[in-house]
Amino acid sequence: MCGRFAITLPPEAVRAFFNYVERPNFPPRYNIAPTQPIPIVFAKPFTHGSERHFLLARWGLLPSFVKDPKDFPLIINARAESLAQKPSFRNALKRRRCLVVCDGFYEWRKVSDSGPKQPYLIRRIDREPMGFAGLYEIWSDPSGGEIDTACIVTVAANELMSRVHDRMPAILPRAHFSQWLDTDEVDAHAAVKLLAPAPEQALDLTPIGLRVNKVSTDDEGLQTPTGPALKA
């Protein structure tokens, strides 16, 4: 699964990478956690995924059929293998696909039976942003209020990532952004075919300290390496 991530690059660099219309000015975030606002990118209908927009959404998907969020489990990840079958994801897969904006995410590896797990920071080798495949929903409460919500799609880990965890976010290459976002011409079946583990050579995994474990810790120092990075 993916339970924490970061977006630390300058806003204009992120905008240039994802090519969305808005010019948001957001501060770096080093430790984004579930239920917090996350940056997503979606496409205007009938533009073949090319006219893109930036939106902040709650990390935790709420399907439209949910009556009370208190009685519904928090969905921060969705497995690619079951998107088309599960009621929580079917409609979003057809009509509300998005990219989750990121430039690093965290995962933990068990190193002993008694000690704490070792956290790793996973980034692209070239340090460019990453676009995770995501789903979003606009949930309406009984009083008519609306909440934008989203989750990250995951796939089986590649060989490098499997040294730490058996799952990883579905990191889409830029060449596939428009197809994933185009819910008019690219149907759910074709969209799922775009989801695959990232190439091992594209990523490195850097061990970091335990400060990342505390959600309230959100500063550049928590990404300080504590050892050499794992590479393919």
Order of alpha helices (4+ residues) and beta strands (2+ residues): beta-alpha-beta-beta-beta-beta-alpha-beta-beta-beta-beta-beta-beta-beta-alpha-alpha-beta-beta
